[in-house]
Structures are given as C-alpha cells and as structure tokens.
Amino acid sequence: METWVQVTDVSESVVSFRWTFRFDGDGAELTSDSKLLFRSREELADSLTAAGFAVDDVRDAPDRPGREFVFIARRPG
C-alpha cells in the first residue's frame, strides 16, 4: 500500500487536507478528506469554561513550546 497526504486548502485558522491510500494488489484508491481548526489559547479556554470546566493551568507542549498548549482543567464540585 502507498499513502500520501495533500493540503487542499488553507483559510484563516482552518487547514483542509486529503489522505490517499493506493492498494498495490488492484490499484484501488481510497481518499479521506479532513479539516483541522487551529484555535487560539483564549478560544480554547473560553470553550472549556462554557462547557463547565475551570481552567487551572495552561502549559506548553514539551516538544512544541509556544505552538501547542496543554490545558489542565477540571469540573468544579
């Protein structure tokens, strides 16, 4: 099997991409289209709060400081 990914669109904070899978036996191809939404730290914290969580801390991801966040949140009570 052969696989590859192709970015199909970038629009503000949304990245669209397509994975293609080609099978060696018969040459059949399957595709999977996906989108990733990149939200700001503030947007994520607001979403957690709106869902009833209290945000206790926000840390940098160890392998991507400043580019990915780890939220420490809990449901009060």
N, C-alpha and C positions, 0 to 999 in steps of 0.2 A: 504494500500500500504506500502511496505517496500522498503527502499532505502539504498544504501551504495556506498562508493567510494573506489577505489583501485588504488594505484600508480602502473603503469605498466612499467615505465622506467624513469631513471634519467641520462641525458647525458649532461655534462657541465652545460650550463645555461637553458636547456630545461627539463621540468618535464611533463611526459605524465601520464594521469590517465583515468579511466573509471568509470562512474556513472552507476549503475544498478538499475532499477526500477522493482519490482515484484508486480503484482496486486493480491490482496487477492481473488477476485472473481473467477478467472480462472487460476491463477498461471502463466499467461503470463509474460515474461520478456522483457524489452526494455533496450538497453545499449546506452550510449553516450560517445564516446571517444574524449578527448580534450588534448591540449598541452598548457602549459604556458611557455613563453620565458621571462626569467629574464635578463634584460639589465642593464648595469651599468649607473650611473649618466651621464657619459661622452657620452655614446652611445645614450642615450635619448636626451641630449642637442644637439648633432650633428644631429639627426633625425629632431628635431624641426627646427633647423637652415636651414637644407636642404629643408624643406617644406616651408621656407619663414617666419618663426617666429623669433622674437627677444626674447631671454630668459631674463626676468627682474630679476627673483629671483628663488631660489630653496630652499624649506623648508622641514623640516622633517614632516612626518605624525605624528599628535599628539599622536596617540596610538601605533606607532611603530618607535620611533626615531632611525635614523641610518639604518633602514631596508626598509623604503618606502619613496619616495620623492613626493612632490607636486611642480610641475613646474608652475610658473607664467610667461606666455608668451603672446605675442601679435603680430599681424601682423602690421608691420610698415606702416605708412601713413594712 
